Amino acid sequence: MSLALATLIFEWRRYLAAVIALAFSGLLILAQVGMFTGMVQAATATIDRSRADLMIMPAKSESLINSGPSSLPRRIGPQLYLNPNVIEVASFDGGGGRWTNQPEGGQKQVTTWVQVNMVDTEPGALTLPVDYPENVRLALMEPNAVAIDRSALGRLGVKLGDTATVNGKTVRVRALLDGYPDVNQASIVVSRDTLRRLGMNEKGEKTGPLMVRIANPAQAEAIRDQLNAGAKGAYRAWTRAELARANEGALMKEQIIGIFLGFSVFLGFLIGVGITSQTLRGAILANIKEFASLRALGVSMGSLRLIVLELSFWVGVVGLGATALFTFLISLLARSAGLPMGFPTGWVALVAVLLMAISLASGLMALGVLKKSQPADLLR
């Protein structure tokens, strides 16, 4: 075991403040990234968990987030079957409406706007999420039945079996979902037939984004390229994974979110460098006689500097572990409160590099203390 690692293990209390500072610097950034990413994943969960291999959207759309109208000419659906690998096409329609509960026994009147998502209710339907229980599918087959995520019951002022109105038309809560929270705006799920009854289905020559199932999902990227090559600017095909990344990226590009994240990175860097460098400096000063003894034994100043840098490296590694632990606990707490969180690999890697940079920079700032490790001081 190296001297630096042994020092960190034996005198861990001296370095605890540095580890905690690094952990909270990373947590400050990851918590916000996780919250914003979770909001996107919750809003697009019905699509992300569908049986579709490809999504067809307007040619100029860059994502599902703030990309404007997503309607397509209805003729595009039949055209997709010209590709022999396409075996099923279904439109993903939806809408929004004014939700009003029907309070009973002193309940509070709730009137709010809800997002209406549509699924087909046939077994194995293309638009039906793979994690929908069979009882939810059967419940949605009833006319005017709706399914609601369990976390939205309080916001909508209903419970299982209650009735409400959407745009003045009566609906009944027939099923509850888990894992489909929507922080930004409450949403409900209905069947295609109920969507038509609510007057929200696409009419005329327009249809919603199209979901496509192909014969061999492993060839999704190749078939996407084939469809785009023959689109002639009428649409753009996406793989599900590609669209999910685009949705996350679109949210992160929002100006206010970019400001929040930029400020968090800056603040986390300042906190990390400030506390970690002072902690390392204090720990080295506390062991200055030991460093002086090493110099008296012939250890060069360059070797002592390497020991300090290695010590700062191990502090960074432990800080990364503490960050992972705290982030995991925060995600569990958020999930229990109905708040989804997601952590893109790119952001996790960025935070890891940032924390290691903070730790090593703090070590470099603490090297000046070694000048006080004079062997002559041992004779005093």
Residue pairs with C-beta under 8 A, 6 or more apart in sequence:
2 310
3 307
4 307
4 308
4 310
4 311
4 313
4 314
5 310
5 314
7 287
7 311
8 15
8 311
8 314
8 315
8 318
11 283
11 287
14 279
14 282
14 283
14 286
15 279
15 280
15 283
15 315
15 318
17 275
17 279
18 275
18 276
18 279
18 280
18 315
18 319
18 359
18 362
19 315
19 318
19 319
19 322
20 322
21 271
21 272
21 274
21 275
21 276
21 279
21 319
22 272
22 276
22 315
22 316
22 319
22 320
22 322
22 323
22 355
22 358
22 359
23 319
23 322
23 323
23 325
23 326
24 271
24 326
25 268
25 269
25 271
25 272
25 354
25 355
25 358
26 268
26 319
26 320
26 323
26 326
26 327
26 351
26 352
26 354
26 355
27 323
27 326
27 327
27 330
28 264
28 267
28 268
28 271
29 261
29 264
29 265
29 268
29 347
29 351
29 354
30 323
30 327
30 343
30 347
30 348
30 351
31 327
31 330
31 341
32 260
32 261
32 264
33 261
33 343
33 344
33 347
34 327
34 330
34 331
34 334
34 341
34 342
34 343
35 334
35 339
35 341
36 251
36 252
36 257
36 261
37 248
37 251
37 341
37 342
37 343
37 344
37 347
38 183
38 334
38 339
38 340
38 341
38 342
39 183
39 184
39 251
39 340
40 65
40 247
40 248
40 251
40 342
41 48
41 244
41 248
41 340
41 342
42 180
42 181
42 182
42 183
42 340
43 64
43 65
43 115
43 182
43 184
43 187
44 64
44 244
44 247
45 129
45 179
45 180
46 92
46 117
46 119
46 127
46 129
46 180
46 189
47 55
47 64
47 92
47 211
47 240
47 243
48 240
48 244
49 129
49 130
49 131
50 92
50 126
50 127
50 128
50 129
50 130
50 211
50 240
51 124
51 125
51 126
51 127
51 128
51 130
51 211
51 213
52 90
52 126
52 127
52 211
52 212
52 213
52 240
53 212
53 213
53 214
53 217
53 220
53 223
53 239
53 240
54 211
54 212
54 214
54 220
54 223
54 224
54 227
54 237
54 238
54 239
54 240
55 209
55 210
55 211
55 212
55 237
55 238
55 239
55 240
55 243
56 72
56 76
56 80
56 89
56 209
56 210
56 211
56 212
56 227
56 235
56 236
56 237
56 238
57 64
57 67
57 70
57 72
57 209
57 235
57 236
57 238
57 243
58 69
58 70
58 71
58 72
58 235
58 236
59 231
59 233
59 234
59 235
59 236
60 67
60 68
61 67
61 68
61 70
61 236
62 246
62 250
63 243
63 246
63 247
63 249
63 250
64 70
64 209
64 243
64 246
64 247
64 250
65 247
65 250
65 251
66 250
66 254
67 250
70 208
70 209
71 202
71 206
71 207
71 208
72 206
72 207
72 208
72 209
72 210
72 235
73 205
73 206
73 207
73 234
74 202
74 204
74 205
74 206
74 207
75 205
76 207
76 210
76 234
76 235
77 89
77 91
77 207
77 210
80 86
80 89
80 210
80 212
80 227
81 89
82 230
83 223
83 226
83 227
83 230
85 214
85 215
85 216
85 219
85 223
85 226
86 212
86 213
86 214
86 223
87 213
87 214
87 215
88 126
88 212
88 213
89 126
89 210
89 211
89 212
89 213
90 120
90 125
90 126
90 127
90 210
90 211
91 202
91 207
91 208
91 209
91 210
91 211
92 118
92 127
92 208
92 209
92 210
92 211
93 118
93 192
93 195
93 200
93 201
93 202
93 207
93 208
94 115
94 116
94 117
94 118
94 195
94 200
94 208
95 116
95 195
95 198
95 200
96 113
96 114
96 115
96 116
97 113
97 114
97 116
97 166
97 167
97 198
97 200
98 111
98 112
98 113
98 114
98 166
98 167
98 168
99 110
99 111
99 112
99 113
99 114
99 156
99 164
99 165
99 166
99 186
99 188
100 109
100 110
100 111
100 164
100 165
101 107
101 109
101 110
101 111
101 156
101 157
101 158
101 162
101 164
102 162
102 163
102 164
102 165
103 109
103 110
103 157
107 157
108 157
109 157
110 155
110 156
110 157
110 158
112 155
112 156
112 186
113 185
114 156
114 166
114 185
114 186
114 187
114 188
115 182
115 185
115 186
115 187
115 188
116 166
116 187
116 188
116 189
116 190
116 195
116 198
116 200
117 187
117 188
117 189
117 190
118 127
118 189
118 190
118 191
118 192
118 195
119 125
119 127
119 128
119 129
119 132
119 140
119 189
119 190
119 191
119 192
120 126
120 127
120 128
120 191
120 192
121 128
121 137
121 138
121 140
121 141
121 191
121 192
122 128
123 137
126 211
126 213
127 211
128 137
131 179
132 177
135 175
136 147
136 175
136 177
139 145
139 147
139 174
139 175
140 146
140 147
140 174
140 175
140 189
140 190
140 191
140 194
141 191
142 172
142 174
143 193
143 194
143 197
144 169
144 170
144 171
144 172
144 194
144 197
144 198
145 171
145 172
145 174
145 175
145 190
145 191
145 194
146 166
146 171
146 172
146 173
146 174
146 175
146 188
146 189
146 190
146 194
147 173
147 174
147 175
147 176
147 177
147 188
147 189
147 190
148 156
148 158
148 173
148 175
148 176
148 177
148 186
148 188
148 189
149 176
149 177
149 178
149 179
149 180
149 181
149 182
149 187
149 338
150 176
150 177
150 178
150 338
151 181
151 338
152 181
152 182
152 186
152 187
153 159
153 176
155 186
156 164
156 186
157 164
158 164
158 173
159 173
160 173
160 174
160 175
160 176
161 172
161 173
161 174
162 172
162 173
163 170
163 171
163 172
163 173
164 170
164 171
164 172
164 173
165 171
166 188
166 198
167 198
167 199
169 197
169 198
169 199
171 188
171 190
171 194
171 198
177 189
179 340
180 187
180 189
181 338
181 339
181 340
183 339
183 340
190 198
192 201
195 201
202 208
210 235
212 227
212 237
214 220
214 223
220 239
220 240
221 239
223 237
224 237
224 238
224 239
224 242
227 237
228 236
228 237
231 237
238 246
248 342
248 344
251 257
252 258
252 261
265 354
268 354
269 354
269 358
272 355
272 358
272 359
272 362
273 358
273 361
273 362
273 365
276 312
276 315
276 358
276 359
276 362
277 361
277 362
277 365
277 366
279 362
280 308
280 311
280 312
280 315
280 362
280 363
280 365
280 366
281 365
281 366
281 369
284 291
284 308
284 366
284 369
284 370
285 369
285 372
288 369
288 372
288 373
288 377
289 373
289 377
289 378
291 304
291 370
291 373
292 373
292 374
292 375
292 377
292 378
293 375
293 378
294 303
294 304
294 373
295 301
295 304
295 373
295 374
295 375
296 375
296 378
301 370
304 370
304 373
305 367
305 370
308 363
308 366
308 367
308 370
309 360
309 363
309 364
309 367
311 363
312 359
312 360
312 362
312 363
312 364
312 366
313 356
313 359
313 360
313 363
315 359
315 362
315 363
316 355
316 356
316 358
316 359
316 360
317 356
319 355
319 359
320 352
320 355
320 356
323 351
323 355
327 343
330 341
331 341
331 343
334 340
334 341
335 341
